[in-house]
Amino acid sequence: KIVGNLYKEMELLEFDGKFIEISNERMRGTRSDKLLWRTVDQFDREKQPGLCALSKKMMSIPFELNKKCSLLLQVSAHFQLAVYSADNAHCSKHLDGGYGDRDNGRK
């Protein structure tokens, strides 16, 4: 039931045109999905209770790992949502920093 509610909430976001296609990634063949970046505060607690709850639970993971494993992880309040269409949408394995002359130093 929880997963079904998450799908419905994401479907409504897609219907509202919130997801965007990254055209340069599509041209390079890296990905053909649509993305949406949100912070916890941008989720509507009434319209998106599942996404709001999920994001808060995901934010607790670094705290739990730090407490149990002393990893010194930090919390990110930004979440990337991706929607894949039924017609062979994909996201190839890649590094966000790029390769060769496209390497920006981020890994």
PyRosetta script that sets phi, psi and omega in degrees:
from pyrosetta import init, pose_from_sequence

init()
pose = pose_from_sequence("KIVGNLYKEMELLEFDGKFIEISNERMRGTRSDKLLWRTVDQFDREKQPGLCALSKKMMSIPFELNKKCSLLLQVSAHFQLAVYSADNAHCSKHLDGGYGDRDNGRK")
pose.set_psi(1, -41.7)
pose.set_omega(1, -178.5)
pose.set_phi(2, -62.8)
pose.set_psi(2, -45.7)
pose.set_omega(2, -179.7)
pose.set_phi(3, -63.9)
pose.set_psi(3, -40.8)
pose.set_omega(3, 177.9)
pose.set_phi(4, -60.1)
pose.set_psi(4, -40.6)
pose.set_omega(4, 177.7)
pose.set_phi(5, -65.8)
pose.set_psi(5, -38.8)
pose.set_omega(5, 177.3)
pose.set_phi(6, -62.4)
pose.set_psi(6, -43.3)
pose.set_omega(6, 177.8)
pose.set_phi(7, -59.9)
pose.set_psi(7, -42.8)
pose.set_omega(7, -180.0)
pose.set_phi(8, -63.8)
pose.set_psi(8, -41.8)
pose.set_omega(8, 179.7)
pose.set_phi(9, -64.9)
pose.set_psi(9, -41.2)
pose.set_omega(9, 178.3)
pose.set_phi(10, -68.9)
pose.set_psi(10, -36.5)
pose.set_omega(10, 178.2)
pose.set_phi(11, -61.7)
pose.set_psi(11, -40.0)
pose.set_omega(11, 177.9)
pose.set_phi(12, -67.1)
pose.set_psi(12, -38.1)
pose.set_omega(12, 176.3)
pose.set_phi(13, -63.4)
pose.set_psi(13, -40.5)
pose.set_omega(13, 178.3)
pose.set_phi(14, -66.7)
pose.set_psi(14, -42.1)
pose.set_omega(14, 178.8)
pose.set_phi(15, -60.4)
pose.set_psi(15, -35.6)
pose.set_omega(15, 178.1)
pose.set_phi(16, -77.2)
pose.set_psi(16, -0.3)
pose.set_omega(16, 177.2)
pose.set_phi(17, 76.6)
pose.set_psi(17, 25.6)
pose.set_omega(17, -178.2)
pose.set_phi(18, -78.6)
pose.set_psi(18, -29.2)
pose.set_omega(18, 179.8)
pose.set_phi(19, -79.5)
pose.set_psi(19, 141.6)
pose.set_omega(19, 179.3)
pose.set_phi(20, -121.5)
pose.set_psi(20, 149.8)
pose.set_omega(20, 176.7)
pose.set_phi(21, -90.7)
pose.set_psi(21, 133.8)
pose.set_omega(21, 178.3)
pose.set_phi(22, -89.0)
pose.set_psi(22, 97.6)
pose.set_omega(22, -170.0)
pose.set_phi(23, -64.1)
pose.set_psi(23, -39.5)
pose.set_omega(23, -179.1)
pose.set_phi(24, -68.0)
pose.set_psi(24, -30.3)
pose.set_omega(24, 176.0)
pose.set_phi(25, -70.6)
pose.set_psi(25, -36.6)
pose.set_omega(25, 178.1)
pose.set_phi(26, -66.9)
pose.set_psi(26, -42.2)
pose.set_omega(26, -179.5)
pose.set_phi(27, -63.8)
pose.set_psi(27, -37.0)
pose.set_omega(27, 178.7)
pose.set_phi(28, -78.7)
pose.set_psi(28, -11.6)
pose.set_omega(28, 179.5)
pose.set_phi(29, 82.7)
pose.set_psi(29, 12.3)
pose.set_omega(29, -179.1)
pose.set_phi(30, -74.1)
pose.set_psi(30, -43.2)
pose.set_omega(30, -178.4)
pose.set_phi(31, -152.9)
pose.set_psi(31, 154.0)
pose.set_omega(31, 177.8)
pose.set_phi(32, -132.4)
pose.set_psi(32, 16.9)
pose.set_omega(32, 177.6)
pose.set_phi(33, -86.8)
pose.set_psi(33, 179.3)
pose.set_omega(33, 175.9)
pose.set_phi(34, -116.2)
pose.set_psi(34, 143.3)
pose.set_omega(34, -174.0)
pose.set_phi(35, -119.2)
pose.set_psi(35, 154.2)
pose.set_omega(35, 173.9)
pose.set_phi(36, -143.8)
pose.set_psi(36, 125.6)
pose.set_omega(36, 175.8)
pose.set_phi(37, -103.3)
pose.set_psi(37, 132.5)
pose.set_omega(37, 179.5)
pose.set_phi(38, -141.3)
pose.set_psi(38, 152.5)
pose.set_omega(38, 168.9)
pose.set_phi(39, -101.4)
pose.set_psi(39, 167.0)
pose.set_omega(39, 179.9)
pose.set_phi(40, -56.3)
pose.set_psi(40, -39.7)
pose.set_omega(40, -177.7)
pose.set_phi(41, -68.1)
pose.set_psi(41, -19.0)
pose.set_omega(41, -178.1)
pose.set_phi(42, -85.3)
pose.set_psi(42, -10.6)
pose.set_omega(42, 175.5)
pose.set_phi(43, -80.5)
pose.set_psi(43, 134.3)
pose.set_omega(43, 177.6)
pose.set_phi(44, -82.5)
pose.set_psi(44, 117.0)
pose.set_omega(44, -176.0)
pose.set_phi(45, -61.5)
pose.set_psi(45, -26.3)
pose.set_omega(45, -179.7)
pose.set_phi(46, -87.2)
pose.set_psi(46, -41.3)
pose.set_omega(46, -177.7)
pose.set_phi(47, -86.7)
pose.set_psi(47, -25.9)
pose.set_omega(47, -176.9)
pose.set_phi(48, -131.4)
pose.set_psi(48, 58.3)
pose.set_omega(48, -178.0)
pose.set_phi(49, -64.0)
pose.set_psi(49, -33.9)
pose.set_omega(49, -179.9)
pose.set_phi(50, -68.1)
pose.set_psi(50, -47.1)
pose.set_omega(50, 179.0)
pose.set_phi(51, -65.9)
pose.set_psi(51, -36.0)
pose.set_omega(51, 177.9)
pose.set_phi(52, -64.5)
pose.set_psi(52, -46.9)
pose.set_omega(52, -179.8)
pose.set_phi(53, -66.3)
pose.set_psi(53, -42.1)
pose.set_omega(53, 179.3)
pose.set_phi(54, -61.8)
pose.set_psi(54, -44.3)
pose.set_omega(54, -179.0)
pose.set_phi(55, -63.4)
pose.set_psi(55, -38.6)
pose.set_omega(55, 178.2)
pose.set_phi(56, -67.0)
pose.set_psi(56, -38.6)
pose.set_omega(56, 177.7)
pose.set_phi(57, -66.9)
pose.set_psi(57, -39.0)
pose.set_omega(57, 178.4)
pose.set_phi(58, -65.4)
pose.set_psi(58, -33.0)
pose.set_omega(58, 178.1)
pose.set_phi(59, -69.0)
pose.set_psi(59, -22.4)
pose.set_omega(59, -179.6)
pose.set_phi(60, -80.4)
pose.set_psi(60, -17.1)
pose.set_omega(60, -176.8)
pose.set_phi(61, -58.7)
pose.set_psi(61, -49.2)
pose.set_omega(61, 179.2)
pose.set_phi(62, -59.7)
pose.set_psi(62, -36.9)
pose.set_omega(62, 178.9)
pose.set_phi(63, -62.4)
pose.set_psi(63, -44.4)
pose.set_omega(63, -179.5)
pose.set_phi(64, -65.5)
pose.set_psi(64, -43.2)
pose.set_omega(64, 179.3)
pose.set_phi(65, -65.8)
pose.set_psi(65, -39.4)
pose.set_omega(65, 177.9)
pose.set_phi(66, -62.6)
pose.set_psi(66, -41.2)
pose.set_omega(66, -178.1)
pose.set_phi(67, -65.6)
pose.set_psi(67, -39.5)
pose.set_omega(67, -174.3)
pose.set_phi(68, -92.9)
pose.set_psi(68, -26.5)
pose.set_omega(68, -173.0)
pose.set_phi(69, -124.8)
pose.set_psi(69, -3.5)
pose.set_omega(69, -179.0)
pose.set_phi(70, 52.4)
pose.set_psi(70, 53.3)
pose.set_omega(70, -177.9)
pose.set_phi(71, -91.3)
pose.set_psi(71, -13.2)
pose.set_omega(71, -178.4)
pose.set_phi(72, 60.5)
pose.set_psi(72, 38.9)
pose.set_omega(72, 178.3)
pose.set_phi(73, -76.6)
pose.set_psi(73, 154.6)
pose.set_omega(73, 176.8)
pose.set_phi(74, -114.8)
pose.set_psi(74, 155.3)
pose.set_omega(74, -178.9)
pose.set_phi(75, -88.9)
pose.set_psi(75, 139.6)
pose.set_omega(75, 171.5)
pose.set_phi(76, -112.7)
pose.set_psi(76, 131.4)
pose.set_omega(76, 179.5)
pose.set_phi(77, -94.9)
pose.set_psi(77, 6.2)
pose.set_omega(77, 179.1)
pose.set_phi(78, -100.8)
pose.set_psi(78, 135.6)
pose.set_omega(78, -179.3)
pose.set_phi(79, -127.8)
pose.set_psi(79, 137.8)
pose.set_omega(79, 177.0)
pose.set_phi(80, -104.4)
pose.set_psi(80, 124.4)
pose.set_omega(80, 174.5)
pose.set_phi(81, -107.5)
pose.set_psi(81, 140.0)
pose.set_omega(81, 179.9)
pose.set_phi(82, -127.8)
pose.set_psi(82, 141.9)
pose.set_omega(82, 177.3)
pose.set_phi(83, -121.5)
pose.set_psi(83, 128.7)
pose.set_omega(83, 179.8)
pose.set_phi(84, -111.2)
pose.set_psi(84, 126.8)
pose.set_omega(84, 177.5)
pose.set_phi(85, -75.6)
pose.set_psi(85, 165.1)
pose.set_omega(85, -177.0)
pose.set_phi(86, -75.4)
pose.set_psi(86, -12.1)
pose.set_omega(86, -175.7)
pose.set_phi(87, -95.2)
pose.set_psi(87, 64.9)
pose.set_omega(87, 174.0)
pose.set_phi(88, 64.6)
pose.set_psi(88, 31.0)
pose.set_omega(88, 174.8)
pose.set_phi(89, -65.5)
pose.set_psi(89, 146.2)
pose.set_omega(89, -175.6)
pose.set_phi(90, -152.2)
pose.set_psi(90, 164.9)
pose.set_omega(90, 171.0)
pose.set_phi(91, -138.9)
pose.set_psi(91, 107.7)
pose.set_omega(91, -177.6)
pose.set_phi(92, -73.5)
pose.set_psi(92, 154.8)
pose.set_omega(92, 175.4)
pose.set_phi(93, -60.3)
pose.set_psi(93, 129.2)
pose.set_omega(93, -177.2)
pose.set_phi(94, -158.0)
pose.set_psi(94, 166.1)
pose.set_omega(94, 171.6)
pose.set_phi(95, -104.9)
pose.set_psi(95, 137.5)
pose.set_omega(95, -179.8)
pose.set_phi(96, -63.8)
pose.set_psi(96, -24.2)
pose.set_omega(96, -178.0)
pose.set_phi(97, -81.5)
pose.set_psi(97, -13.4)
pose.set_omega(97, 179.8)
pose.set_phi(98, 85.2)
pose.set_psi(98, 178.6)
pose.set_omega(98, -179.1)
pose.set_phi(99, -123.5)
pose.set_psi(99, 154.0)
pose.set_omega(99, 173.6)
pose.set_phi(100, 56.4)
pose.set_psi(100, -125.2)
pose.set_omega(100, -177.4)
pose.set_phi(101, -71.8)
pose.set_psi(101, -11.3)
pose.set_omega(101, 177.2)
pose.set_phi(102, -95.1)
pose.set_psi(102, 4.4)
pose.set_omega(102, -178.1)
pose.set_phi(103, -72.8)
pose.set_psi(103, 116.5)
pose.set_omega(103, 179.5)
pose.set_phi(104, -101.6)
pose.set_psi(104, 6.9)
pose.set_omega(104, 177.2)
pose.set_phi(105, 92.3)
pose.set_psi(105, -13.6)
pose.set_omega(105, 178.5)
pose.set_phi(106, -85.3)
pose.set_psi(106, 137.4)
pose.set_omega(106, 178.7)
pose.set_phi(107, -128.5)
pose.dump_pdb("model.pdb")
